């Protein structure tokens, strides 16, 4: 019986290992196309285009609700150290349309209040291939991780890079967009979008 359990465990490990290699290979081959990202637009346990507002409240609390965002408003959160802000826009049918993260504290326009803290937010949480990128990553690190952006829009403080996924000729998971905003050559804001 012990021999059978050891064999079953080895078989399970081999299957899981093969699945990880297959996913990573597909993931990286799609990454080779310029401007294409192959990860769901997600942050803090929230997947834009899939997660519902009630799930956000379950994970992060009520946050600071503002009717000025999205179809159904949006929620603002801070990490416990108050180094970043997460904004969740509520779309049609209470499905999350976008999740954005930004260095510093940024509440709704014309409202100066302390943002509610979500203990689940971690400024060190990564995004991109193998979650290697973070707020503060350099342009070179983003390019090495995600490849060339599909579009770059210059701005007064820095550029915004756009990465797309689509349903044509791709092994990606969703029809979505990721916008990465730079200031002085470093990531200061990321928007994971999957809405209308």
Backbone torsions as a table, in degrees:
resi	resn	phi	psi	omega
1	UNK	NA	-42.2	179.6
2	UNK	-63.0	-40.5	179.2
3	UNK	-61.2	-43.6	178.4
4	UNK	-61.9	-42.6	179.6
5	UNK	-64.5	-39.7	176.6
6	UNK	-63.3	-43.3	178.1
7	UNK	-62.8	-44.0	179.8
8	UNK	-61.9	-39.7	179.0
9	UNK	-65.8	-43.4	177.6
10	UNK	-62.9	-42.0	178.3
11	UNK	-61.5	-45.3	179.7
12	UNK	-60.8	-45.4	178.8
13	UNK	-61.2	-39.8	179.8
14	UNK	-66.3	-42.2	179.5
15	UNK	-64.4	-45.5	179.2
16	UNK	-63.2	-44.0	179.0
17	UNK	-61.2	-43.5	178.9
18	UNK	-64.3	-38.5	178.5
19	UNK	-64.7	-41.8	179.1
20	UNK	-63.5	-44.5	179.3
21	UNK	-63.5	-43.3	179.9
22	UNK	-62.8	-44.2	178.9
23	UNK	-63.9	-45.1	-178.6
24	UNK	-64.2	-38.7	179.9
25	UNK	-65.0	-46.8	176.9
26	UNK	-62.8	-41.0	179.5
27	UNK	-59.2	-48.6	-176.6
28	UNK	-75.2	-32.7	178.8
29	UNK	-67.5	-35.9	176.3
30	UNK	-69.6	-31.9	179.6
31	UNK	-64.9	-24.0	-177.2
32	UNK	-65.3	-24.3	177.5
33	UNK	-77.2	129.5	-176.4
34	UNK	-57.5	131.8	174.6
35	UNK	77.1	4.7	-178.7
36	UNK	-103.1	126.5	173.5
37	UNK	-110.0	152.3	-174.3
38	UNK	-129.6	51.5	174.4
39	UNK	-139.5	149.4	179.8
40	UNK	-64.5	144.4	-179.4
41	UNK	-71.4	90.6	-170.4
42	UNK	-137.3	153.6	173.6
43	UNK	-159.9	141.3	174.1
44	UNK	58.3	31.3	-179.6
45	UNK	81.3	8.3	-178.5
46	UNK	-113.5	125.2	178.8
47	UNK	-108.2	113.0	179.3
48	UNK	-59.4	134.4	-179.4
49	UNK	89.3	-7.6	-178.9
50	UNK	-128.0	-51.7	-176.2
51	UNK	-67.1	142.3	177.2
52	UNK	-99.2	158.5	-178.2
53	UNK	-56.1	-39.6	-179.2
54	UNK	-61.6	-32.1	177.4
55	UNK	-70.4	-36.2	176.8
56	UNK	-62.0	-45.2	179.8
57	UNK	-62.9	-39.1	177.8
58	UNK	-62.9	-42.7	-177.9
59	UNK	-75.5	-43.3	-168.1
60	UNK	-120.0	-3.9	-175.9
61	UNK	90.7	-177.1	-175.6
62	UNK	-73.6	-25.2	-178.9
63	UNK	63.2	-165.8	175.6
64	UNK	-102.1	108.7	-176.5
65	UNK	-82.0	133.1	177.8
66	UNK	-132.4	131.6	178.8
67	UNK	-80.2	-0.4	-174.9
68	UNK	-84.7	-2.7	-176.5
69	UNK	-116.3	146.5	171.5
70	UNK	55.0	-173.2	178.6
71	UNK	-71.9	-33.8	-175.5
72	UNK	-117.1	16.6	-178.3
73	UNK	94.9	-163.2	-179.6
74	UNK	-161.3	165.8	-179.1
75	UNK	-123.9	138.6	178.8
76	UNK	-110.1	140.3	179.4
77	UNK	-139.9	156.0	172.6
78	UNK	-121.4	152.5	170.7
79	UNK	-75.6	162.1	-177.0
80	UNK	-58.9	-29.5	-179.1
81	UNK	-88.5	-2.6	-179.6
82	UNK	59.5	40.4	177.2
83	UNK	-100.4	-13.5	-178.1
84	UNK	-147.7	162.1	175.8
85	UNK	-122.3	138.3	170.6
86	UNK	-115.4	132.2	177.6
87	UNK	-121.2	129.2	-179.5
88	UNK	-115.9	117.8	178.2
89	UNK	-94.1	131.3	-178.3
90	UNK	-93.8	126.1	-178.7
91	UNK	-102.8	-158.1	-179.8
92	UNK	-59.9	142.2	179.2
93	UNK	58.2	26.8	178.9
94	UNK	62.6	20.7	175.0
95	UNK	-87.1	139.0	-177.9
96	UNK	-69.1	126.6	-178.2
97	UNK	-89.4	-38.5	178.7
98	UNK	-153.5	154.4	172.9
99	UNK	-127.0	126.7	176.7
100	UNK	-125.7	147.4	176.3
101	UNK	-125.4	145.6	-177.6
102	UNK	-150.0	141.5	175.9
103	UNK	-65.5	138.9	178.4
104	UNK	88.5	-173.4	-178.5
105	UNK	-107.9	121.7	-176.4
106	UNK	-138.8	100.9	178.8
107	UNK	-92.0	-173.8	179.0
108	UNK	-62.4	150.1	177.0
109	UNK	-58.6	144.8	176.8
110	UNK	64.9	15.7	176.1
111	UNK	-132.1	114.4	179.8
112	UNK	-105.4	90.8	178.5
113	UNK	-137.9	153.9	175.1
114	UNK	-68.9	135.0	-179.7
115	UNK	-76.4	140.9	175.1
116	UNK	-62.3	144.3	-178.9
117	UNK	-90.1	137.0	169.0
118	UNK	-109.8	118.8	-179.0
119	UNK	-68.2	-14.8	-179.5
120	UNK	-85.1	-11.0	-179.7
121	UNK	-80.4	137.2	-179.2
122	UNK	-135.1	114.6	-179.0
123	UNK	-59.4	-20.9	179.2
124	UNK	-85.8	-4.7	179.2
125	UNK	-63.1	137.8	-176.7
126	UNK	-99.6	169.2	173.7
127	UNK	-140.9	175.3	-179.0
128	UNK	85.8	-169.9	-178.5
129	UNK	-62.8	122.8	-179.0
130	UNK	57.6	24.8	176.5
131	UNK	54.7	38.7	-177.0
132	UNK	-83.7	-19.6	-176.8
133	UNK	-94.3	151.3	-179.0
134	UNK	-145.4	166.9	168.9
135	UNK	-56.6	132.4	-177.3
136	UNK	98.9	-10.6	176.9
137	UNK	-62.5	152.8	-179.0
138	UNK	-85.6	165.6	175.7
139	UNK	-59.1	-40.9	180.0
140	UNK	-63.0	-40.4	178.6
141	UNK	-65.5	-39.9	178.7
142	UNK	-65.4	-46.4	179.8
143	UNK	-61.3	-41.8	179.5
144	UNK	-66.2	-32.9	-176.6
145	UNK	-84.8	-43.7	-173.1
146	UNK	-108.9	-10.6	-176.4
147	UNK	86.3	-168.2	-180.0
148	UNK	-73.4	141.9	178.1
149	UNK	-70.7	152.8	176.9
150	UNK	-73.7	-25.4	178.6
151	UNK	-153.4	141.7	175.3
152	UNK	-126.4	124.5	179.6
153	UNK	-112.8	115.1	179.1
154	UNK	-68.0	149.1	176.9
155	UNK	-136.0	172.2	-176.9
156	UNK	-64.8	-39.0	-179.0
157	UNK	-95.8	-16.6	-177.3
158	UNK	166.3	176.8	-175.8
159	UNK	-92.6	159.6	170.4
160	UNK	-113.6	124.6	178.4
161	UNK	-101.8	137.9	-179.8
162	UNK	-113.6	133.1	173.9
163	UNK	-123.8	138.2	-175.6
164	UNK	-118.6	154.9	161.5
165	UNK	-124.0	157.5	179.1
166	UNK	-151.7	-180.0	-179.0
167	UNK	-98.9	5.6	-175.8
168	UNK	-110.5	125.2	176.0
169	UNK	52.0	43.7	-179.6
170	UNK	-145.3	155.7	175.0
171	UNK	-104.6	18.7	-176.0
172	UNK	-76.4	166.1	-172.5
173	UNK	-87.3	-28.4	-169.7
174	UNK	-151.7	161.1	172.3
175	UNK	-86.8	100.5	-169.6
176	UNK	-152.4	173.3	179.2
177	UNK	-138.5	142.8	173.0
178	UNK	-121.8	125.9	177.8
179	UNK	-110.8	129.3	179.9
180	UNK	-118.8	121.1	-178.0
181	UNK	-103.1	132.9	-179.9
182	UNK	-112.1	146.7	168.1
183	UNK	-134.4	127.2	-178.6
184	UNK	52.5	39.2	174.7
185	UNK	79.4	7.0	180.0
186	UNK	-125.7	149.3	179.2
187	UNK	-66.6	124.4	176.6
188	UNK	-116.7	-20.1	-178.6
189	UNK	-152.0	142.2	176.1
190	UNK	-135.4	133.0	177.3
191	UNK	-118.6	122.0	175.7
192	UNK	-102.0	110.6	-171.0
193	UNK	-120.2	136.2	173.9
194	UNK	-154.9	73.9	-177.3
195	UNK	-146.7	-158.8	180.0
196	UNK	-124.8	NA	NA
